[in-house]
Amino acid sequence: MKTTLQRATVYLEPELQRALQFKAVETESSVSALINTAVRRSLREDAADLAAFEQRAQEPTLAFEAVLKDMKRRGKL
């Protein structure tokens, strides 16, 4: 399977760029590979969050005040 790459300009804070460059050297990877991995991981987390929201959509909602009152009653506040 052939992978096509897309060029993009990304503006990083100088400290982040420096850290990425060091990490790339230490891991024998490219900055692009590190960024791709980080973005892919973030999108996976977003997908998991959306799935959790969907699973819990039918659960009843609680008022914030009720949660605080319950925490006080149980001695958590």
Summary of the structure (lengths in Angstrom):
residues: 77
radius of gyration: 21.5
end to end distance: 57.1
largest distance: 60.9
contacts: 117
relative contact order: 0.06
helix: 62%
strand: 0%
